[in-house]
């Protein structure tokens, strides 16, 4: 599975009475949405990052992001230079587009479930953690629906199991 990496420009807010710098959380949230999931407006509805006292190049931290109905940790690494910080966020094999699940389902279970015309997993991007299962529904052209479990294996591959 490919690794998606997004480079996010992070605005710094300088304190009016001091030299303390903090990350602009609103800007970071908007940029995570715009850079990581541009085709799914509103998928990232909330991002909470820790308040870094003096953000610096090389700092690493996790932001809690609500992606669809799931809350997940998104790793962030600060780069750039001290006056113009950038943030790199890495989306790993946990982030799976529903279309990828649909394609895998069709390739794996066509004989058992027939032609799949729609797959609904509740949101367009799934976030699959180890030992976590998401239930999706596949519908064929006749309108018959079947549920199946989606999980990620230790090696990062997607596992499907028809219920």
SVG drawing of the C-alpha trace seen along z (x, -y; Angstrom):
<svg xmlns="http://www.w3.org/2000/svg" viewBox="-33 -43 49 61">
<polyline fill="none" stroke="black" stroke-width="0.4" points="0.0,0.0 1.4,-3.4 2.4,-5.9 0.8,-9.3 2.8,-12.2 1.5,-15.7 3.6,-18.8 1.6,-21.3 2.7,-25.0 2.2,-25.9 1.5,-29.4 3.1,-30.7 1.5,-33.2 3.8,-35.5 2.7,-36.6 2.1,-40.3 4.0,-40.9 6.6,-38.1 8.7,-36.2 6.7,-33.0 5.6,-31.3 2.8,-28.8 1.3,-26.8 -1.9,-28.1 -4.1,-25.1 -7.0,-26.4 -4.6,-26.8 -3.1,-23.4 -6.6,-21.8 -7.6,-23.5 -4.4,-22.5 -4.6,-18.8 -8.1,-18.7 -7.0,-20.5 -3.7,-18.6 -4.6,-15.1 -8.2,-14.7 -9.0,-17.5 -11.6,-15.3 -13.5,-14.8 -14.5,-18.2 -15.4,-18.1 -14.0,-14.6 -11.6,-16.1 -14.0,-17.9 -11.7,-18.6 -7.9,-18.5 -6.4,-19.0 -2.7,-19.3 -0.6,-19.8 0.4,-23.3 4.2,-23.4 5.9,-26.0 8.6,-26.8 7.9,-24.9 11.2,-24.1 12.4,-22.2 12.6,-18.5 9.8,-18.5 7.5,-15.5 4.0,-15.2 0.6,-13.7 -2.6,-15.5 -5.9,-13.9 -8.0,-14.3 -11.7,-13.4 -11.8,-11.8 -15.4,-10.9 -16.7,-9.2 -13.3,-8.1 -10.8,-9.9 -7.2,-9.0 -3.7,-10.1 -2.0,-11.8 1.8,-12.0 3.3,-15.4 7.0,-16.4 8.1,-20.0 10.5,-21.0 11.5,-24.1 13.5,-26.7 12.9,-28.4 11.1,-31.4 9.1,-29.4 8.1,-26.1 6.4,-23.4 4.7,-20.3 4.8,-16.9 2.0,-14.5 2.4,-10.8 -0.7,-8.7 0.3,-5.1 -1.5,-1.8 -4.2,-2.6 -5.8,-5.1 -7.8,-3.1 -10.1,-4.6 -13.5,-2.9 -13.0,-2.5 -9.9,-0.4 -12.1,1.9 -14.7,2.1 -12.1,3.0 -10.6,5.7 -14.0,7.1 -14.9,7.3 -11.6,9.0 -11.8,11.5 -15.5,12.4 -17.2,11.9 -18.2,15.6 -19.7,15.5 -21.4,12.0 -21.9,11.4 -21.2,8.0 -20.9,5.3 -22.4,2.0 -21.9,0.1 -19.8,0.4 -20.8,-1.6 -18.4,-1.8 -19.9,-4.9 -17.3,-7.3 -15.0,-7.6 -11.7,-7.0 -11.4,-4.3 -8.8,-4.4 -8.0,-0.8 -6.0,-0.2 -4.5,3.1 -7.0,5.5 -9.9,3.2 -12.6,4.2 -14.9,2.0 -18.2,3.3 -19.1,2.4 -22.1,3.2 -21.8,4.3 -24.9,4.1 -25.4,5.9 -27.3,4.7 -30.5,6.5 -30.3,4.5 -29.2,7.4 -26.9,6.3 -24.3,8.3 -22.1,7.2 -18.4,7.8 -15.6,7.0 -12.6,5.0 -9.4,5.1 -5.7,4.5 -3.2,7.3 0.1,6.9 1.9,6.7 -0.4,3.8 -2.6,5.7 -6.3,5.4 -8.3,8.4 -12.0,8.9 -14.4,11.4 -18.0,11.8 -20.4,12.2"/>
</svg>
